Amino acid sequence: MSHGTQEIDAAALRLARRPRKPGPSAKLHQVTLTLARCPEYPDGSAGRGYVIVAPLGPDGRLDAALWHEARDHCRVRRFWTGELDRHGRLVHRAGGEGGATWLIDYEDWTNEDDETGYRLGTHAFVEGEYVSIRDADDGTYHTFKVARVGPAKLGGYV
């Protein structure tokens, strides 16, 4: 082995051992929301809800700066018993009530199917907490319980 090859191998080994700065995906979380109790479902419904890959800060709140870095990974799957799953993306828009709006966008070419959250930017996505999302079909808000929060599983749809 030549002297130059040994130097390259040694440099590669040092780089492999060096701690890497976490990328945007290190702060993405997979959040599962299930329908909270309501008049139609007094016990709630685990068969109705969302799985969201979301950029969460240390306090469990949505992080707009991280969303800008990792928005292509911020995906949503809406599951509703008796209906096909819907796939979309988590979107942050400047302006709106409270200075910004977080919403679920299913089709880029229309806003008619968007489901907005009620002040989602101020809520902590912590197990046991509640959030509200407006149904695009009838405009009513449904309350969801944060059922699970864990590391995001990237590389596929949620």
C-alpha positions in Angstrom: 0.0 0.0 0.0 1.4 3.4 -0.9 1.9 6.2 1.5 -0.8 8.3 -0.2 -3.4 5.6 0.1 -2.7 5.2 3.8 -3.3 9.0 4.3 -6.6 8.8 2.5 -7.7 5.8 4.5 -6.7 7.5 7.7 -8.6 10.6 6.8 -11.7 8.6 5.9 -11.5 6.8 9.2 -11.3 10.2 11.1 -14.3 11.5 9.2 -16.4 8.4 9.9 -15.7 8.7 13.6 -16.5 12.4 13.7 -19.9 13.2 15.3 -22.2 14.5 12.6 -24.3 17.6 12.9 -27.9 16.5 13.0 -29.8 17.3 9.8 -33.4 18.6 9.6 -34.7 15.1 9.8 -33.3 14.7 13.3 -36.0 17.0 14.6 -38.9 15.6 12.6 -41.4 13.6 14.6 -44.2 11.3 13.7 -47.3 12.5 15.5 -50.5 10.3 15.6 -53.7 12.2 16.3 -57.0 10.3 17.0 -60.5 11.7 17.2 -61.3 12.8 20.7 -64.6 12.2 22.3 -67.5 14.1 20.8 -71.3 13.6 20.6 -71.0 11.2 17.7 -68.2 9.2 19.4 -68.5 9.5 23.2 -65.3 7.4 23.6 -63.4 9.0 20.7 -62.3 7.0 17.7 -58.9 5.4 17.1 -60.1 4.7 13.6 -60.3 8.4 12.7 -57.3 10.7 12.7 -54.0 11.8 11.2 -50.4 10.6 11.1 -48.2 13.7 10.6 -44.5 14.0 10.1 -43.9 17.4 11.8 -41.0 19.6 12.7 -41.2 20.0 16.4 -39.0 22.1 18.7 -37.9 21.0 22.1 -41.2 22.2 23.6 -43.3 20.0 21.2 -44.5 23.0 19.2 -44.3 23.3 15.4 -41.1 24.9 14.3 -41.5 27.1 11.2 -37.7 27.5 10.7 -37.2 23.8 10.7 -40.2 23.3 8.4 -38.5 25.6 5.8 -35.5 23.3 5.9 -37.4 20.0 5.8 -40.8 20.8 4.2 -40.5 18.0 1.6 -40.5 15.5 4.5 -43.5 17.0 6.3 -46.2 14.6 5.1 -49.7 13.8 6.4 -51.9 10.7 6.2 -55.6 11.1 7.1 -57.2 7.9 8.1 -61.0 7.7 8.5 -62.9 4.4 9.0 -64.9 3.6 5.9 -62.9 6.0 3.7 -59.8 5.7 1.7 -56.7 7.3 3.3 -55.8 10.7 2.1 -52.2 11.8 1.7 -51.0 15.3 1.8 -48.4 17.6 3.3 -48.1 19.8 6.3 -47.8 23.5 5.1 -46.9 26.7 6.9 -48.2 29.9 5.5 -47.2 33.3 6.8 -50.0 35.6 7.9 -53.4 34.6 9.0 -54.8 34.5 12.5 -52.0 34.7 15.1 -49.4 35.6 12.5 -49.2 32.3 10.6 -51.3 29.3 9.5 -50.5 25.7 9.6 -52.6 23.5 7.4 -52.9 20.2 5.6 -52.8 20.5 1.8 -53.9 17.5 -0.2 -53.8 19.0 -3.7 -51.4 21.8 -4.7 -53.7 23.2 -7.4 -56.6 24.0 -5.1 -57.2 25.5 -1.7 -60.7 23.9 -1.4 -59.4 20.7 0.1 -57.1 22.4 2.7 -57.7 21.5 6.3 -56.5 24.2 8.7 -55.6 23.7 12.3 -56.9 25.9 15.0 -53.8 27.8 16.2 -51.7 24.7 15.6 -48.5 26.8 16.1 -49.4 27.5 19.7 -50.2 23.9 20.7 -47.7 21.5 22.1 -47.8 18.1 20.3 -47.3 16.1 23.5 -49.1 12.8 24.2 -52.4 13.5 25.9 -52.8 17.0 24.6 -55.6 18.1 22.2 -55.6 20.0 18.8 -58.4 21.0 16.5 -58.5 20.6 12.7 -61.2 22.0 10.4 -62.7 19.5 8.1 -62.5 20.7 4.5 -65.8 19.0 3.6 -68.2 20.6 6.1 -66.0 23.3 7.6 -66.5 22.1 11.2 -63.6 21.7 13.6 -62.9 18.3 15.1 -60.8 17.8 18.2 -58.1 15.2 18.2 -56.0 13.8 21.0 -52.2 13.4 20.5 -52.0 9.7 20.8 -48.3 9.1 20.0 -45.2 11.1 19.3 -41.9 9.5 18.2 -39.1 9.8 15.7 -40.1 10.3 12.1 -39.8 7.4 9.7 -38.5 9.0 6.6 -38.3 7.5 3.1 -41.9 6.7 2.6 -45.4 7.9 3.1 -46.8 8.0 6.6 
